[in-house]
Structures are given as C-alpha cells and as structure tokens.
Amino acid sequence: MKILMINHFPLEVSVSVVYAQNIAISLMKKGHDVTVIMPANTTNYLKIDGIKMHPVFFKKEEVIEGQLDFNFPCFTTHPESIQSFYDLNDSQINEYVSAFKRAIDEEIKENKPDVIHAQHIWILASLAVDTGIKTVITAHGTDIIGHQKDDRFHKYTKNAVSKSKKIITISKDNKKIVKDIFGVDSKKIELMPNGYNPSKFYIDNIDKKTVLSKYGIEKDYKHIVSFAGKLTQIKGIDVLLRANKIYDNDDTLTLLAGNGELYEELNNLKDELGLKNTYFIGNQNHDDLRCIYNIADVSIVPSRVEGFGLVAIEALACGTPVITSDQGGLPEIVNDQVGMIFKSEDYHELASHIKEILNKEYDKKSINKYVFSKYSQDSLINKLINLYE
C-alpha cells in the first residue's frame, strides 16, 4: 500500500510527531511505501531510511531556496519554532496553504498514494480531503484547542471533519471532545491510543552517576523525580515546582527535560521557591530520555490538558512508575499497579503522591510488561492498516 502522511511539524521532539514517526517506521517495516510531507527550517532535518521525506521549507537561520519568509507555526511552541498559528496574518496563512498544497499535489502526481493519513484536524487535513483520496485524520487535542481559539481556521477544521473517511481519537476523553465540538457520528470515529517504540524505550542497566555527570550534576542523590515535555502552560510544570517545594530535600533530585516559551518564567519560579536540587536540562533525544527514565524513581506528567500522554507510556516502558494529573487521556493509562493520579492543580496532593512512591518498591518488569501489552506500536499497527483499507 502507498501511504502519504502529512504533518504540521517536523518528525521529532513533540508527542504528536513522534506518534507519526513511530507509525511511519512500523508501516515501512511491514513493507508499505511511506512518504511524509512535513515542515522544516533546516536542510539537516530528520531523515529515516526507507521513508521518503518531502520537506516544506520555512525561515529560521539557514537560507534555503523556496523557503517561506517565516518559521513554521505551532499550536503552542516547538523547540525549533515559537511562531504560533494564531499570530499568522491572512497573507501568511495563504502562503502556508499554497506551499503545502503544492507539496501534496506533487506527491499525488508522482506516487499516487492509496490513502492519506493527516495529523491534527487542521489546515493540512483539509487540503488532504480535498484531493479526493481516502483520508484518515488523527485528532491530538491541541488542534481542538486551536479550533476553539481562532475562528479563522474553522473553514479548514470543518472541511476536514466532513470529508474525511475516519477520524482517529487517541483516548476516550479525546473522542468525547471531538464528538461534542464537531458533532461527528460515532461510526466515523476510531479510538486508537498512541503507540510507543519498544526499540527506543525499554528497561536498561544505566549508571546513574554517568547520566547525571552529563548535565554537570556530580552529587549522588538517593531519589530522582523526572519530567519530560514542552515548557508550556498546559503541561503544568509550575504545579510540579510547587510540589517540589514540599518534597524538596538534599536526597531528592528533580530533573526537567524540555524547552519552550516558559523556560525563563519557570526558572524564575524555581529560584523564587528556593529549589536547590532541581535542574532544567533542555531538550533531550530519545536515547537520553530513556537513560533519564531508567535512573528515575518516578516520572511526573502534571498536565492541565493532555489528549493522551505518550511521555507517560515511554516512562512506563522503562519500568518507571508514573504520577499523572486527572486530565484528558492520562487516567486511562495509569492504574495503582504502575503509578498514581492526582487532581489537576493540587500540588499538595502531587507532593504527597511523590513522597509515597519514593518510599515504595515497584517491579520494573511488571510495569514494562503492562505497557508493552497495551501500547506497543507493533501491536497497534495492524489495526491502523485495516482502517486504511
């Protein structure tokens, strides 16, 4: 089968595009012909052996022939761009649409795909359904927020929903929101959770001192609390920092991996709270995240809004218990055998749960087995292929 995948963001870093990357690789391994259209602001974009990448170039630092004269837009932020969809003027939106329409038309003419899989109910999904080729769309959550935030994009979201063959929702909560916002018939919606890549996230024998020294941390801590994600308001990092103030002690290290628009604000909050054992370590690749999860005693997902929560899955795959907020799809992932759930915004409860988990022992192999059986990408890919057909 020939599959054209269309993404609003480069195929790395953020959760929705890691999801797309995992799918593309799994499809390719099963012998399918996969092409990916995505934005890029560098010629050194991610390349994947066996998958054709078709970049649409945007402006950052590198001068690239044919690039659009602004950086690629996002719903929140991306490590490579702080440009927002909502900050685009009408002329820029039209340029964006035209550039991706050209790319889609080129790939259809050259490769004649059997199906298009678009990420997010948004602009590119609307362009995909207008080709007349069978189109499947995955709703991730930030697209729904975007629809509610800026009505200039309603013509794209409504067109995408009405003409698509199927809409994939990544959690029960995500499904309910799509139904409520767009009035979609349940028969058109397919509930299919995100899958993770077991070859990238697994239990590993990692030396704690070696990992920490990479970030200039030489102290030998007894406990490690980790967070990974964008530093944006919806991720609730400020809630974790306020909880950190309660559980903070010289035996417990808190590591925060990621970057985003609130980097400076959150660092200032850390200083205001007097947190001496808390480190912001920036964006980390999958190998480094696996090491962090493996040395951590618990991983925290304190999101205010979360369509699914792939970072929770990846931490669990490393045998690390997870504490999540009660928002979105997170409660569908975590049970009392693999972690705990706290009421969103309640940093006192979060701190209490962290203290409790740090004084418990979890069976890492049991946690890994639980997540592998439910969320391994290879176990989910056949269901997706059937949906394409």
Secondary structure in CASP SS format (residue, H / E / C, confidence):
PFRMAT SS
TARGET T0000
AUTHOR 0000-0000-0000
METHOD secondary structure of the structure
MODEL  1
M C 1.00
K E 1.00
I E 1.00
L E 1.00
M E 1.00
I E 1.00
N C 1.00
H C 1.00
F C 1.00
P C 1.00
L C 1.00
E C 1.00
V C 1.00
S C 1.00
V H 1.00
S H 1.00
V H 1.00
V H 1.00
Y H 1.00
A H 1.00
Q H 1.00
N H 1.00
I H 1.00
A H 1.00
I H 1.00
S H 1.00
L H 1.00
M H 1.00
K H 1.00
K C 1.00
G C 1.00
H C 1.00
D E 1.00
V E 1.00
T E 1.00
V E 1.00
I E 1.00
M E 1.00
P E 1.00
A E 1.00
N C 1.00
T C 1.00
T C 1.00
N C 1.00
Y C 1.00
L C 1.00
K C 1.00
I C 1.00
D C 1.00
G C 1.00
I C 1.00
K E 1.00
M E 1.00
H E 1.00
P E 1.00
V E 1.00
F E 1.00
F E 1.00
K C 1.00
K C 1.00
E C 1.00
E C 1.00
V C 1.00
I C 1.00
E C 1.00
G C 1.00
Q C 1.00
L E 1.00
D C 1.00
F C 1.00
N C 1.00
F C 1.00
P C 1.00
C E 1.00
F C 1.00
T C 1.00
T C 1.00
H E 1.00
P C 1.00
E C 1.00
S E 1.00
I C 1.00
Q C 1.00
S E 1.00
F H 1.00
Y H 1.00
D H 1.00
L C 1.00
N C 1.00
D H 1.00
S H 1.00
Q H 1.00
I H 1.00
N H 1.00
E H 1.00
Y H 1.00
V H 1.00
S H 1.00
A H 1.00
F H 1.00
K H 1.00
R H 1.00
A H 1.00
I H 1.00
D H 1.00
E H 1.00
E H 1.00
I H 1.00
K H 1.00
E H 1.00
N H 1.00
K C 1.00
P C 1.00
D C 1.00
V E 1.00
I E 1.00
H E 1.00
A E 1.00
Q E 1.00
H C 1.00
I C 1.00
W C 1.00
I H 1.00
L H 1.00
A H 1.00
S H 1.00
L H 1.00
A H 1.00
V H 1.00
D C 1.00
T C 1.00
G C 1.00
I C 1.00
K C 1.00
T E 1.00
V E 1.00
I E 1.00
T E 1.00
A E 1.00
H C 1.00
G C 1.00
T H 1.00
D H 1.00
I H 1.00
I H 1.00
G H 1.00
H H 1.00
Q H 1.00
K H 1.00
D C 1.00
D H 1.00
R H 1.00
F H 1.00
H H 1.00
K H 1.00
Y H 1.00
T H 1.00
K H 1.00
N H 1.00
A H 1.00
V H 1.00
S H 1.00
K H 1.00
S C 1.00
K C 1.00
K E 1.00
I E 1.00
I E 1.00
T E 1.00
I C 1.00
S C 1.00
K H 1.00
D H 1.00
N H 1.00
K H 1.00
K H 1.00
I H 1.00
V H 1.00
K H 1.00
D H 1.00
I H 1.00
F H 1.00
G C 1.00
V C 1.00
D C 1.00
S H 1.00
K H 1.00
K H 1.00
I E 1.00
E E 1.00
L E 1.00
M C 1.00
P C 1.00
N C 1.00
G C 1.00
Y E 1.00
N C 1.00
P C 1.00
S C 1.00
K C 1.00
F C 1.00
Y C 1.00
I C 1.00
D C 1.00
N C 1.00
I C 1.00
D C 1.00
K H 1.00
K H 1.00
T H 1.00
V H 1.00
L H 1.00
S H 1.00
K C 1.00
Y C 1.00
G C 1.00
I C 1.00
E C 1.00
K C 1.00
D C 1.00
Y C 1.00
K C 1.00
H E 1.00
I E 1.00
V E 1.00
S E 1.00
F E 1.00
A E 1.00
G C 1.00
K C 1.00
L C 1.00
T C 1.00
Q H 1.00
I H 1.00
K H 1.00
G C 1.00
I H 1.00
D H 1.00
V H 1.00
L H 1.00
L H 1.00
R H 1.00
A H 1.00
N H 1.00
K H 1.00
I H 1.00
Y H 1.00
D C 1.00
N C 1.00
D C 1.00
D C 1.00
T E 1.00
L E 1.00
T E 1.00
L E 1.00
L E 1.00
A E 1.00
G C 1.00
N C 1.00
G C 1.00
E C 1.00
L C 1.00
Y H 1.00
E H 1.00
E H 1.00
L H 1.00
N H 1.00
N H 1.00
L H 1.00
K H 1.00
D H 1.00
E H 1.00
L H 1.00
G C 1.00
L C 1.00
K C 1.00
N C 1.00
T E 1.00
Y E 1.00
F E 1.00
I E 1.00
G E 1.00
N C 1.00
Q C 1.00
N C 1.00
H H 1.00
D H 1.00
D H 1.00
L H 1.00
R H 1.00
C H 1.00
I H 1.00
Y H 1.00
N H 1.00
I H 1.00
A C 1.00
D C 1.00
V E 1.00
S E 1.00
I E 1.00
V E 1.00
P C 1.00
S C 1.00
R C 1.00
V C 1.00
E C 1.00
G C 1.00
F C 1.00
G C 1.00
L H 1.00
V H 1.00
A H 1.00
I H 1.00
E H 1.00
A H 1.00
L H 1.00
A H 1.00
C C 1.00
G C 1.00
T C 1.00
P C 1.00
V E 1.00
I E 1.00
T E 1.00
S E 1.00
D C 1.00
Q C 1.00
G C 1.00
G C 1.00
L H 1.00
P H 1.00
E H 1.00
I C 1.00
V C 1.00
N C 1.00
D C 1.00
Q C 1.00
V C 1.00
G E 1.00
M E 1.00
I E 1.00
F E 1.00
K C 1.00
S C 1.00
E C 1.00
D C 1.00
Y H 1.00
H H 1.00
E H 1.00
L H 1.00
A H 1.00
S H 1.00
H H 1.00
I H 1.00
K H 1.00
E H 1.00
I H 1.00
L H 1.00
N C 1.00
K C 1.00
E C 1.00
Y C 1.00
D C 1.00
K H 1.00
K H 1.00
S H 1.00
I H 1.00
N H 1.00
K H 1.00
Y H 1.00
V H 1.00
F H 1.00
S H 1.00
K H 1.00
Y H 1.00
S E 1.00
Q H 1.00
D H 1.00
S H 1.00
L H 1.00
I H 1.00
N H 1.00
K H 1.00
L H 1.00
I H 1.00
N H 1.00
L H 1.00
Y H 1.00
E C 1.00
END
